[in-house]
Amino acid sequence: MVERKQNRTGWRAFRKDESGAALVEFALMLPVMLLIFAVIIEGGRMMWSYQAAISGVRDAARYLARVAPQDICSAGGSVASYQPQLLAIVRESIDGDALFPASLNVASVTPSLACHPGSYRVSPAPVVAVRANLTMTFPFAGIFALNGGSLGTINTVITDQSRVFGT
């Protein structure tokens, strides 16, 4: 009978012991913390990639404004032939290395020309625009599926324009 009483005392002591509570709480919170971590990483990577793409399109528009002839509107020309150089400016760094992670794809870069008549020094005034189509996929999409959500791809368009200063 004495042994039975000790077992009850041992069981009560085990039930009231809280030394493993922190581990259980951590196990319950781990999926939420992983989800928050994935959102922070994906958000930062997405913002960095988007800002780099904006910078590339802006640089491409400035380049096109410098290499296109100043009299392109009156002489009747096109900027379509500059498309390969503009695509390289948007996609690559100055050293020729890939600028974006593999999950960001610059689908196309399209140059265009608009001639604005008016009382400008050069009339009509040529203005070039560069338009880039971007597709971004998420490498951590599986972590978002743990919470019941899903992330596919994001498609966006970036445009910049500049007045032609020409050669």
RODO-2510 file (C-alpha; in nm, 4 decimals, decimal comma):
residues 167
     n   res          X          Y          Z
     1     m     0,0000     0,0000     0,0000
     2     v     0,2798     0,2354     0,0629
     3     e     0,4135     0,1858    -0,2891
     4     r     0,0787     0,2782    -0,4389
     5     k     0,0729     0,6042    -0,2475
     6     q     0,4180     0,6952    -0,3791
     7     n     0,3043     0,6360    -0,7397
     8     r     0,0155     0,8777    -0,6944
     9     t     0,2472     1,1335    -0,5496
    10     g     0,4891     1,0850    -0,8417
    11     w     0,2102     1,1235    -1,0969
    12     r     0,0801     1,4406    -0,9324
    13     a     0,4298     1,5844    -0,9260
    14     f     0,4731     1,4988    -1,2946
    15     r     0,1406     1,6598    -1,3848
    16     k     0,2230     1,9804    -1,2011
    17     d     0,5766     2,0033    -1,3393
    18     e     0,6022     2,2869    -1,5962
    19     s     0,9602     2,2395    -1,7103
    20     g     0,8584     2,1278    -2,0640
    21     a     0,5951     2,3953    -2,1218
    22     a     0,8328     2,6268    -2,3054
    23     l     0,9238     2,3518    -2,5510
    24     v     0,5572     2,2794    -2,6241
    25     e     0,4826     2,6491    -2,6747
    26     f     0,7802     2,6786    -2,9086
    27     a     0,6599     2,3772    -3,1080
    28     l     0,3189     2,5400    -3,1439
    29     m     0,4647     2,8770    -3,2508
    30     l     0,7308     2,7434    -3,4906
    31     p     0,5045     2,7286    -3,8008
    32     v     0,3879     3,0855    -3,7403
    33     m     0,7449     3,2086    -3,6932
    34     l     0,8536     3,0311    -4,0146
    35     l     0,5670     3,1934    -4,2026
    36     i     0,6598     3,5399    -4,0723
    37     f     1,0262     3,4779    -4,1589
    38     a     0,9322     3,3703    -4,5130
    39     v     0,7145     3,6804    -4,5606
    40     i     1,0000     3,9068    -4,4480
    41     i     1,2533     3,7372    -4,6776
    42     e     1,0189     3,7307    -4,9773
    43     g     0,9104     4,0897    -4,9237
    44     g     1,2687     4,2133    -4,9016
    45     r     1,3775     4,0151    -5,2063
    46     m     1,0769     4,1338    -5,4039
    47     m     1,1394     4,4992    -5,3176
    48     w     1,5113     4,4734    -5,4001
    49     s     1,4364     4,3078    -5,7360
    50     y     1,1672     4,5598    -5,8222
    51     q     1,3933     4,8554    -5,7397
    52     a     1,6756     4,7025    -5,9462
    53     a     1,4348     4,6578    -6,2388
    54     i     1,3180     5,0203    -6,2091
    55     s     1,6799     5,1336    -6,2114
    56     g     1,7546     4,9190    -6,5177
    57     v     1,4580     5,0588    -6,7117
    58     r     1,5570     5,4144    -6,6167
    59     d     1,9148     5,3507    -6,7345
    60     a     1,7857     5,2009    -7,0586
    61     a     1,5665     5,5065    -7,1236
    62     r     1,8609     5,7395    -7,0597
    63     y     2,0808     5,5335    -7,2909
    64     l     1,8199     5,5414    -7,5656
    65     a     1,7767     5,9184    -7,5228
    66     r     2,1513     5,9630    -7,5812
    67     v     2,2008     5,7285    -7,8789
    68     a     1,8863     5,8102    -8,0776
    69     p     1,9415     6,0914    -8,3292
    70     q     1,8024     6,4279    -8,2254
    71     d     1,6230     6,4742    -8,5571
    72     i     1,4595     6,1305    -8,5468
    73     c     1,1078     6,2784    -8,5664
    74     s     1,1722     6,5043    -8,8677
    75     a     1,3941     6,2487    -9,0449
    76     g     1,1486     5,9672    -8,9858
    77     g     1,3239     5,7000    -8,7846
    78     s     1,2537     5,4228    -8,5416
    79     v     1,4002     5,3100    -8,2088
    80     a     1,3042     4,9426    -8,2498
    81     s     1,6579     4,8477    -8,3560
    82     y     1,7892     4,9369    -8,0076
    83     q     1,5820     4,6657    -7,8376
    84     p     1,8689     4,4112    -7,7868
    85     q     2,0922     4,6712    -7,6192
    86     l     1,8061     4,7887    -7,3972
    87     l     1,7260     4,4312    -7,2945
    88     a     2,0896     4,3804    -7,1926
    89     i     2,0890     4,7062    -6,9925
    90     v     1,7791     4,6027    -6,7979
    91     r     1,8855     4,2394    -6,7378
    92     e     2,2587     4,2672    -6,6714
    93     s     2,4979     4,4655    -6,4552
    94     i     2,7713     4,6778    -6,6080
    95     d     3,0062     4,3777    -6,5837
    96     g     2,7665     4,1598    -6,7841
    97     d     2,6579     3,9493    -6,4849
    98     a     2,2938     3,8562    -6,4316
    99     l     2,1346     4,1248    -6,2184
   100     f     1,8281     3,9404    -6,0948
   101     p     1,7737     3,6075    -5,9183
   102     a     1,6517     3,3183    -6,1305
   103     s     1,2973     3,3641    -6,0042
   104     l     1,2678     3,7087    -6,1671
   105     n     1,2327     3,7054    -6,5433
   106     v     1,2425     4,0135    -6,7652
   107     a     1,0015     3,8860    -7,0293
   108     s     1,0430     4,1721    -7,2761
   109     v     1,1774     4,5233    -7,3174
   110     t     1,0042     4,7443    -7,5728
   111     p     1,1295     5,0871    -7,6858
   112     s     0,8919     5,3447    -7,8315
   113     l     0,9140     5,6955    -7,9737
   114     a     0,6694     5,9847    -7,9440
   115     c     0,7032     6,3157    -8,1278
   116     h     0,5525     6,6141    -7,9440
   117     p     0,4926     6,9249    -8,1591
   118     g     0,5266     7,2647    -7,9996
   119     s     0,7497     7,5675    -7,9671
   120     y     1,0573     7,3725    -7,8629
   121     r     1,4150     7,4226    -7,9772
   122     v     1,3693     7,1061    -8,1826
   123     s     1,0154     7,0695    -8,3073
   124     p     0,8647     6,8191    -8,2931
   125     a     1,0416     6,7179    -7,9694
   126     p     1,1269     6,3454    -7,9619
   127     v     1,0583     6,1522    -7,6410
   128     v     1,1561     5,7881    -7,6043
   129     a     0,9991     5,5404    -7,3638
   130     v     1,1200     5,2006    -7,2482
   131     r     0,8695     4,9447    -7,1228
   132     a     0,9720     4,6206    -6,9471
   133     n     0,7452     4,3277    -6,8598
   134     l     0,8535     4,1392    -6,5467
   135     t     0,7438     3,8035    -6,4072
   136     m     0,8357     3,7090    -6,0497
   137     t     0,7917     3,3623    -5,8987
   138     f     0,8342     3,2855    -5,5303
   139     p     1,0883     3,0193    -5,4260
   140     f     0,9392     2,9960    -5,0720
   141     a     0,5855     2,9344    -5,1995
   142     g     0,5792     2,5963    -5,0203
   143     i     0,6062     2,7654    -4,6813
   144     f     0,3001     2,9761    -4,7566
   145     a     0,1113     2,6562    -4,8372
   146     l     0,1587     2,5487    -4,4717
   147     n    -0,0791     2,8251    -4,3718
   148     g    -0,3329     2,7381    -4,6397
   149     g    -0,2336     3,0206    -4,8756
   150     s    -0,0653     3,0055    -5,2108
   151     l     0,1524     3,2377    -5,4116
   152     g     0,1815     3,2050    -5,7842
   153     t     0,3560     3,4647    -5,9899
   154     i     0,3408     3,8411    -6,0057
   155     n     0,3417     4,0105    -6,3465
   156     t     0,4170     4,3820    -6,3634
   157     v     0,5148     4,6469    -6,6165
   158     i     0,7758     4,9178    -6,5601
   159     t     0,7930     5,2196    -6,7898
   160     d     1,0270     5,5175    -6,8053
   161     q     1,0683     5,7947    -7,0616
   162     s     1,3220     6,0583    -7,1487
   163     r     1,3591     6,3394    -7,3993
   164     v     1,5986     6,2615    -7,6823
   165     f     1,9220     6,4631    -7,6636
   166     g     2,0664     6,2655    -7,9506
   167     t     2,4000     6,2369    -8,1172
***
